[in-house]
Amino acid sequence: MKAGPVRVDAVLAQVLEQHGVQKTVQRIGIFECWPEIVGERIGGVSKVKGLDGDVLFVEVRSSAWLTELSMLRGEVLERVNARLADAPLERIVFVLAETA
């Protein structure tokens, strides 16, 4: 029996899952949509800096914002995980941006 055509996105998803990187690929999208997820105000003072497994690292412009976002950590994580439903994160680490 001859198999019919297969969608490329289905094949790619299967390959990514087989190699254990599907969640990482989904999570990378957070770099682009961070301001959309957290809103213009928070997005203007923070920037996603990296991912390490289930942990998202976010750089914050000032110590005042670092304190504020640390208190909102749970809410921000919920927003992020709502967007990354198939690849949720365990935690967010906010760090103070280095000034040059």
Secondary structure, 3 states (H helix, E strand, C coil): CCCCCCCHHHHHHHHHHHCCCHHHHHHHCHHHHHHHHHCHHHHCCEEEEEEECCEEEEEECCHHHHHHHHHCHHHHHHHHHHHCCCCCCCEEEEEECCCC
